[in-house]
Amino acid sequence: MSRADIDREVTEVSVEPVREDSRPEEIGQELAERQSLRRVAGLRTELEDITEVEYRQLRLERVVLVGVWTEGSAEDAENSLAELKLLAETAGSEVLDAMIQRRSRPDPATYIGSGKVAELHEIVEATGADTVICDGELAPSQLRNLEDRVKVKVVDRVALILDIFAQHAKSAEGKAQVELAQLQYQTQRLRGWGGNLSRQAGGRAAGGEGIGGRGPGETKLETDRRRIQAKMAKLRRELAHLSTTRDTKKANRRRHEVPSVTIAGYTNAGKSSLLNRLTGAGVLVEDALFATLDPTTRRTETSDGRVYTLSDTVGFVRHLPHQLVEAFRSTLEEVGDADLVLHVVDGSHPDPEGQLAAVREVFADIEAIDVPEIVVVNKADEADPVALARLLTREPHAVVVSARTGEGIDELLGAIEADLPRPAVQVTLVLPYERGDLLNQIHTSGDIETITHEADGTHVVARVGEQLAHELADYTV
């Protein structure tokens, strides 16, 4: 049987998605759908050239990881490469090998230097890899030079994260945000054949100069760049329209003076699991990086009856691409507008302090560094007690929890209640019994100190917001 016949038979194989009849809920279906779309190992054919690598779909890519260690300790470099491995596996790849080079700075031509490129080419040939992933952002020239020499597709950390976001985006806004980030990344990395595909202006069209005046017009590369710019402008308009609904809900919460608490933190630290544990939100939970991208907001209340909202946000990662920060700015601004941030960190991670620093760096970019913060050290059931003690010493305002077992959740709820902003205006009222609506608003958004029911009405001493205090002015005593 010829190689073409074998390829044809492999292409015609269909794989039925696995059904999870034991979990008929929507979240279970979404998780099963995501798992059923993962690439299947063992259906790989030999690679002929780089164009095959770029355009072949739905196959398990076999990758080699490459990192350049420029600063920090060897452990930091290994942790960064280990995270790159998790990112590659989340994107649907099989990691075959990895290499780190110690340099003062990346080589401007090939990222790792000509000698290491030759070694990388040997590793690629020996392992049968079809993709090289670099742990950094490559310049267009570095990308092109590496692909020319190793003869397989080369992607950088930014492209890898963008690919994961594209796979996991579900809502219309999330898809538009990811597409905008991808277009921003691609704008500086367009490839073409320069003047060979230019539009030639001839004769009188060349300004009347005739012979000798014919020259390149707009190149194919310039046309592609112009189309991308037009698409980006359209996406920005769509995102501005889609954010109107969130702004309306946000304004409604402000009008009723409902405090907002935002859950933020490193990807796969357990933010969605914590939201589910605190509110029963039913958000998708998966042990993967960037499993959920779309923000979820749930209404809950404290033990003394004060209502507040709890929101999940997209996860962060080291060297989060600035294209994603810009594209997801409207979503990330939920952190800056919050009254309190629950900063979730994975207590079982080898470098939790690095996770905290990476997230706070993004907080600074979106001007959210001054928002009150509670550090929530999650996965206490898997963490090293010595590492937890060290982390609690560095972060005094921290709570250790396990979203899976429920450990520490009551302590966290107590910390949230203590740190939620209190209403600013103290009022003493006598409310007629027919104004139960106002009493309900005080219960919902205020802080009741005393309440008694007398013959002339309900006597209330409470702290409320300024707008509600204005509405209650007729009943103050």
C-alpha positions as CSV (number, residue, x, y, z in Angstrom):
1,M,0.0,0.0,0.0
2,S,1.4,3.4,-1.0
3,R,2.0,6.2,1.5
4,A,-0.8,8.3,-0.1
5,D,-3.3,5.4,0.4
6,I,-2.2,5.2,4.1
7,D,-2.7,8.9,4.5
8,R,-6.1,8.7,2.9
9,E,-7.3,6.0,5.2
10,V,-6.0,7.9,8.3
11,T,-7.8,11.0,7.1
12,E,-11.1,9.1,6.7
13,V,-11.1,7.8,10.3
14,S,-13.8,9.5,12.4
15,V,-13.7,9.6,16.2
16,E,-17.0,9.8,18.1
17,P,-16.9,12.2,21.1
18,V,-17.2,10.6,24.5
19,R,-20.5,11.2,26.2
20,E,-20.8,11.9,29.9
21,D,-24.2,10.6,30.7
22,S,-23.5,10.8,34.4
23,R,-23.2,14.6,34.2
24,P,-26.0,16.0,32.0
25,E,-25.6,19.5,33.3
26,E,-24.4,22.2,31.0
27,I,-21.0,22.5,32.6
28,G,-20.4,18.7,32.3
29,Q,-21.4,18.9,28.6
30,E,-19.0,21.7,28.0
31,L,-16.1,19.8,29.7
32,A,-16.9,16.7,27.7
33,E,-17.0,18.7,24.4
34,R,-13.6,20.3,25.2
35,Q,-12.1,16.9,25.9
36,S,-13.6,15.3,22.8
37,L,-11.9,17.9,20.6
38,R,-8.4,17.2,21.8
39,R,-6.0,16.0,19.3
40,V,-5.4,12.2,19.1
41,A,-1.9,10.8,19.2
42,G,-0.8,8.2,16.7
43,L,-2.4,9.7,13.6
44,R,0.8,11.6,12.6
45,T,2.3,11.4,9.1
46,E,5.8,12.5,8.2
47,L,6.4,16.2,7.6
48,E,7.6,17.3,4.1
49,D,8.0,21.0,4.6
50,I,7.0,23.9,6.8
51,T,3.8,24.7,4.8
52,E,2.5,21.3,5.9
53,V,3.2,22.2,9.5
54,E,1.3,25.5,9.3
55,Y,-1.8,24.3,7.6
56,R,-2.4,20.8,8.9
57,Q,-5.3,20.7,11.5
58,L,-6.4,18.5,14.4
59,R,-3.3,16.6,15.0
60,L,-1.2,16.2,18.1
61,E,1.8,18.4,17.6
62,R,5.1,17.0,18.7
63,V,7.1,19.9,20.2
64,V,10.6,20.7,21.5
65,L,10.8,23.6,24.1
66,V,13.6,26.1,24.0
67,G,14.4,28.7,26.7
68,V,17.0,31.3,27.3
69,W,18.1,31.9,30.9
70,T,19.2,35.5,31.2
71,E,18.6,36.3,34.9
72,G,17.5,34.8,38.2
73,S,18.4,31.3,39.4
74,A,18.5,28.0,37.5
75,E,15.4,27.0,39.5
76,D,13.6,30.1,38.1
77,A,14.5,29.1,34.5
78,E,13.4,25.5,35.1
79,N,10.1,26.7,36.6
80,S,9.5,28.9,33.5
81,L,10.2,26.0,31.2
82,A,7.9,23.7,33.2
83,E,5.1,26.3,32.9
84,L,5.8,26.4,29.1
85,K,5.4,22.6,29.1
86,L,1.9,23.0,30.7
87,L,0.9,25.7,28.2
88,A,2.0,23.5,25.3
89,E,0.0,20.5,26.7
90,T,-3.0,22.7,27.2
91,A,-2.8,23.8,23.6
92,G,-2.8,20.1,22.5
93,S,0.8,19.2,22.1
94,E,3.1,16.4,23.1
95,V,6.4,17.6,24.6
96,L,9.3,15.5,23.4
97,D,12.4,17.4,24.7
98,A,13.5,20.7,26.2
99,M,16.7,22.8,26.3
100,I,17.8,25.9,28.2
101,Q,20.7,28.1,27.2
102,R,22.5,30.5,29.6
103,R,23.0,33.9,27.9
104,S,23.3,37.5,29.0
105,R,20.6,38.3,26.5
106,P,18.8,36.5,23.6
107,D,20.7,36.4,20.3
108,P,19.2,39.1,18.1
109,A,19.3,36.9,15.0
110,T,18.3,33.5,16.1
111,Y,17.3,33.9,19.8
112,I,19.7,31.1,20.9
113,G,22.8,31.6,18.7
114,S,24.0,29.8,15.6
115,G,25.7,27.0,17.4
116,K,22.7,26.2,19.5
117,V,20.5,26.3,16.4
118,A,22.5,23.5,14.9
119,E,22.1,21.5,18.1
120,L,18.3,22.2,18.0
121,H,18.1,21.1,14.5
122,E,19.7,17.8,15.5
123,I,17.3,17.3,18.4
124,V,14.3,18.0,16.1
125,E,15.5,15.4,13.6
126,A,16.2,12.9,16.2
127,T,12.9,13.2,18.0
128,G,10.7,13.7,14.9
129,A,9.3,17.0,16.3
130,D,7.3,19.2,14.0
131,T,7.2,22.3,16.1
132,V,9.6,24.3,18.3
133,I,8.2,26.6,21.0
134,C,10.4,29.3,22.4
135,D,10.0,30.6,26.0
136,G,9.9,34.3,25.0
137,E,8.6,36.7,22.5
138,L,10.4,36.4,19.2
139,A,11.0,39.3,16.8
140,P,9.8,38.6,13.2
141,S,13.4,38.2,12.0
142,Q,14.2,35.7,14.8
143,L,11.1,33.7,13.9
144,R,12.0,33.6,10.2
145,N,15.7,32.7,10.8
146,L,14.9,29.9,13.2
147,E,12.3,28.3,10.8
148,D,14.7,28.6,7.9
149,R,17.4,26.6,9.8
150,V,15.5,24.0,11.8
151,K,13.0,23.4,9.0
152,V,9.9,23.1,11.2
153,K,7.3,25.6,12.5
154,V,8.6,27.9,15.3
155,V,6.2,29.7,17.6
156,D,6.9,31.9,20.6
157,R,5.3,32.0,24.1
158,V,2.9,34.8,22.9
159,A,1.5,32.8,20.0
160,L,1.1,29.8,22.2
161,I,-1.0,31.7,24.8
162,L,-3.1,33.3,22.1
163,D,-3.8,29.8,20.6
164,I,-5.0,28.6,24.0
165,F,-7.3,31.6,24.4
166,A,-8.7,31.0,20.9
167,Q,-9.5,27.4,21.8
168,H,-11.2,28.3,25.1
169,A,-13.1,31.5,24.3
170,K,-16.9,30.8,24.4
171,S,-18.8,34.1,24.5
172,A,-19.1,36.5,21.6
173,E,-17.1,39.1,23.6
174,G,-14.4,36.6,24.5
175,K,-14.0,35.5,20.9
176,A,-13.8,39.1,19.7
177,Q,-11.2,39.9,22.3
178,V,-9.0,37.0,21.4
179,E,-9.3,37.7,17.7
180,L,-8.3,41.3,18.3
181,A,-5.2,40.2,20.2
182,Q,-4.3,37.7,17.5
183,L,-4.5,40.4,14.8
184,Q,-2.4,42.8,16.8
185,Y,0.2,40.1,17.1
186,Q,0.1,39.2,13.4
187,T,0.3,42.8,12.1
188,Q,4.1,42.9,12.7
189,R,4.7,39.3,11.6
190,L,3.2,39.3,8.1
191,R,5.2,37.6,5.5
192,G,5.3,38.1,1.7
193,W,7.5,38.3,-1.3
194,G,7.8,42.1,-1.3
195,G,7.8,43.7,-4.7
196,N,7.1,40.5,-6.5
197,L,3.5,40.8,-5.6
198,S,3.2,44.5,-6.0
199,R,0.7,46.3,-8.2
200,Q,2.6,47.9,-11.1
201,A,1.6,51.3,-12.3
202,G,2.2,51.7,-16.0
203,G,1.8,54.3,-18.8
204,R,-0.1,57.5,-17.9
205,A,-1.1,55.9,-14.6
206,A,2.5,56.3,-13.5
207,G,2.1,60.1,-13.2
208,G,2.6,60.6,-16.9
209,E,6.3,59.8,-16.7
210,G,6.1,56.8,-19.1
211,I,9.1,54.7,-19.5
212,G,11.2,54.6,-16.4
213,G,8.3,55.8,-14.3
214,R,6.7,52.4,-13.8
215,G,7.3,51.1,-10.3
216,P,5.8,49.1,-7.5
217,G,2.5,50.2,-6.2
218,E,0.8,48.8,-3.1
219,T,2.4,45.5,-2.3
220,K,0.5,42.4,-1.3
221,L,2.0,42.8,2.2
222,E,0.7,46.3,2.5
223,T,-2.8,45.2,1.3
224,D,-2.9,42.5,4.0
225,R,-1.8,44.9,6.7
226,R,-4.5,47.4,5.6
227,R,-7.2,44.7,5.8
228,I,-6.0,43.6,9.2
229,Q,-6.2,47.2,10.4
230,A,-9.8,47.5,9.1
231,K,-10.7,44.2,10.8
232,M,-9.2,45.4,14.1
233,A,-11.2,48.7,13.9
234,K,-14.4,46.7,13.4
235,L,-13.6,44.4,16.3
236,R,-13.0,47.4,18.6
237,R,-16.4,48.8,17.6
238,E,-18.0,45.4,18.4
239,L,-16.3,45.2,21.8
240,A,-17.4,48.7,22.7
241,H,-21.0,47.6,21.9
242,L,-20.7,44.3,23.8
243,S,-19.3,46.1,26.9
244,T,-22.5,48.2,27.1
245,T,-24.4,45.4,28.9
246,R,-21.7,44.9,31.5
247,D,-21.5,48.7,32.0
248,T,-25.3,48.8,32.5
249,K,-25.2,46.1,35.2
250,K,-22.2,47.8,36.8
251,A,-24.1,51.1,36.9
252,N,-27.1,49.3,38.4
253,R,-25.0,47.9,41.2
254,R,-23.5,51.3,41.9
255,R,-26.9,52.9,42.0
256,H,-28.0,50.3,44.7
257,E,-24.6,50.6,46.3
258,V,-23.9,46.9,46.2
259,P,-20.2,46.2,47.0
260,S,-18.3,44.1,44.5
261,V,-15.6,41.5,45.2
262,T,-13.4,40.2,42.4
263,I,-11.5,36.9,42.3
264,A,-8.2,37.3,40.4
265,G,-5.0,35.4,40.3
266,Y,-2.7,33.2,38.4
267,T,-4.1,30.8,35.9
268,N,-5.0,27.3,37.3
269,A,-4.8,28.6,40.9
270,G,-8.4,27.5,41.5
271,K,-10.4,30.8,41.0
272,S,-13.4,29.1,39.4
273,S,-13.4,26.3,42.0
274,L,-13.4,29.0,44.8
275,L,-16.3,30.8,43.1
276,N,-18.2,27.6,43.0
277,R,-17.4,26.8,46.6
278,L,-18.5,30.3,47.8
279,T,-21.6,30.8,45.7
280,G,-22.5,27.5,44.0
281,A,-22.0,29.2,40.6
282,G,-21.5,26.0,38.6
283,V,-18.6,27.4,36.6
284,L,-16.5,25.0,34.4
285,V,-13.6,23.6,36.4
286,E,-10.7,21.8,34.7
287,D,-7.1,21.2,35.7
288,A,-5.7,23.2,32.7
289,L,-4.3,26.6,32.1
290,F,-6.8,29.3,31.1
291,A,-9.8,26.8,31.3
292,T,-12.2,29.7,31.7
293,L,-11.9,33.1,30.0
294,D,-15.4,34.6,30.4
295,P,-16.1,36.5,33.6
296,T,-18.9,35.2,35.8
297,T,-20.7,37.3,38.5
298,R,-22.8,35.9,41.2
299,R,-24.8,37.7,44.0
300,T,-24.3,36.6,47.5
301,E,-24.5,38.0,51.1
302,T,-22.7,38.1,54.3
303,S,-23.8,36.3,57.5
304,D,-25.4,39.6,58.7
305,G,-27.4,40.0,55.5
306,R,-25.3,42.5,53.5
307,V,-25.5,41.8,49.8
308,Y,-22.4,41.9,47.6
309,T,-21.3,40.5,44.2
310,L,-18.5,38.0,43.6
311,S,-16.9,37.9,40.1
312,D,-14.4,35.6,38.5
313,T,-11.9,36.9,36.0
314,V,-9.5,35.6,33.4
315,G,-6.3,34.1,34.8
316,F,-2.9,35.7,34.5
317,V,0.5,34.2,33.7
318,R,4.1,35.4,33.6
319,H,4.8,37.6,30.7
320,L,1.1,37.9,29.8
321,P,1.1,39.2,26.2
322,H,0.4,42.9,26.1
323,Q,-1.9,42.3,23.2
324,L,-4.2,40.3,25.6
325,V,-4.0,42.9,28.3
326,E,-5.2,45.5,25.8
327,A,-7.8,43.3,24.2
328,F,-9.2,42.1,27.6
329,R,-8.9,45.6,29.2
330,S,-12.7,46.0,29.5
331,T,-12.8,42.6,31.3
332,L,-9.8,43.3,33.5
333,E,-11.2,46.6,34.5
334,E,-13.6,44.7,36.8
335,V,-10.6,44.3,39.1
336,G,-9.9,48.0,39.2
337,D,-13.5,48.9,39.8
338,A,-13.9,46.3,42.6
339,D,-14.2,47.2,46.3
340,L,-12.1,44.1,47.3
341,V,-9.9,41.7,45.4
342,L,-9.5,38.0,46.4
343,H,-6.0,37.4,45.0
344,V,-5.8,33.6,44.6
345,V,-2.5,31.8,44.5
346,D,-1.7,28.1,44.2
347,G,-0.1,27.1,47.5
348,S,1.2,23.8,46.0
349,H,3.1,25.6,43.2
350,P,6.9,25.6,43.4
351,D,7.0,29.4,43.1
352,P,3.9,31.0,44.6
353,E,5.8,34.2,45.3
354,G,6.5,34.5,41.5
355,Q,2.8,34.0,40.8
356,L,1.9,36.8,43.2
357,A,4.5,39.2,41.6
358,A,3.3,38.4,38.0
359,V,-0.3,39.1,38.9
360,R,0.5,42.3,40.7
361,E,2.5,43.4,37.6
362,V,-0.8,43.2,35.6
363,F,-2.7,44.9,38.4
364,A,-0.2,47.8,37.9
365,D,-0.9,47.9,34.2
366,I,-4.6,48.2,34.7
367,E,-4.3,50.7,37.6
368,A,-5.7,48.3,40.2
369,I,-2.7,48.1,42.5
370,D,-4.5,50.2,45.2
371,V,-7.6,48.1,45.5
372,P,-7.9,46.4,48.9
373,E,-6.6,42.8,48.6
374,I,-6.9,39.5,50.5
375,V,-4.4,36.9,49.4
376,V,-6.1,33.5,49.2
377,V,-3.6,30.6,49.3
378,N,-5.6,27.8,47.6
379,K,-4.9,24.0,47.4
380,A,-3.9,23.8,51.1
381,D,-4.6,20.0,50.9
382,E,-1.7,19.6,48.4
383,A,0.7,22.3,49.7
384,D,3.9,21.9,51.7
385,P,3.3,23.2,55.3
386,V,6.8,24.8,55.3
387,A,6.0,26.7,52.0
388,L,2.7,27.8,53.4
389,A,4.3,29.1,56.6
390,R,6.9,31.1,54.5
391,L,4.1,32.5,52.3
392,L,2.0,33.6,55.3
393,T,5.1,35.3,56.8
394,R,5.5,37.4,53.6
395,E,1.8,38.0,53.2
396,P,0.3,38.8,56.6
397,H,-3.2,39.5,55.2
398,A,-3.6,36.0,53.8
399,V,-6.0,33.1,54.3
400,V,-5.2,29.5,53.6
401,V,-8.0,27.5,52.0
402,S,-8.8,24.5,49.9
403,A,-11.6,25.0,47.4
404,R,-11.8,21.3,46.9
405,T,-12.2,20.2,50.6
406,G,-13.7,23.4,52.0
407,E,-10.9,23.9,54.5
408,G,-10.5,27.6,55.5
409,I,-13.7,28.8,53.7
410,D,-15.4,30.0,56.9
411,E,-12.2,32.0,57.8
412,L,-12.2,33.5,54.3
413,L,-15.9,34.5,54.5
414,G,-15.1,36.2,57.8
415,A,-12.2,38.1,56.2
416,I,-14.4,39.2,53.3
417,E,-17.1,40.5,55.8
418,A,-14.5,42.4,57.7
419,D,-12.9,44.0,54.7
420,L,-16.1,44.9,52.8
421,P,-16.7,48.7,52.8
422,R,-19.2,49.9,55.3
423,P,-21.9,52.4,54.4
424,A,-20.9,56.0,55.1
425,V,-24.0,57.6,56.5
426,Q,-25.6,56.7,59.9
427,V,-29.3,57.3,60.2
428,T,-32.0,57.0,62.9
429,L,-35.4,56.3,61.4
430,V,-39.0,55.5,62.1
431,L,-40.4,53.8,59.1
432,P,-44.2,53.3,58.6
433,Y,-45.1,49.6,58.3
434,E,-46.4,50.2,54.7
435,R,-42.8,51.2,53.7
436,G,-41.4,47.7,53.9
437,D,-39.6,48.4,50.6
438,L,-37.3,50.9,52.2
439,L,-36.7,48.5,55.1
440,N,-35.8,45.8,52.6
441,Q,-33.3,48.2,50.9
442,I,-31.7,48.9,54.3
443,H,-31.3,45.2,54.9
444,T,-29.9,44.7,51.4
445,S,-27.3,47.5,51.1
446,G,-27.1,48.9,54.6
447,D,-25.7,47.8,57.9
448,I,-28.4,47.7,60.6
449,E,-27.3,48.3,64.1
450,T,-30.6,48.1,66.0
451,I,-34.2,47.5,64.9
452,T,-37.4,47.5,67.0
453,H,-41.0,47.3,66.1
454,E,-43.2,49.9,67.9
455,A,-46.8,51.1,67.6
456,D,-45.9,54.0,65.4
457,G,-43.6,52.0,63.0
458,T,-40.2,50.3,62.8
459,H,-37.4,52.1,64.6
460,V,-34.1,51.6,62.9
461,V,-30.6,52.7,63.6
462,A,-28.4,51.8,60.6
463,R,-25.5,52.9,58.3
464,V,-26.5,53.4,54.6
465,G,-25.1,54.8,51.5
466,E,-25.6,58.5,50.5
467,Q,-28.3,57.9,47.9
468,L,-30.4,55.7,50.2
469,A,-29.9,58.2,53.0
470,H,-31.4,60.9,50.7
471,E,-34.5,58.6,50.1
472,L,-34.9,58.1,53.8
473,A,-34.6,61.7,54.8
474,D,-38.4,62.1,55.4
475,Y,-38.4,59.4,58.1
476,T,-35.3,60.4,60.1
477,V,-35.7,61.4,63.7
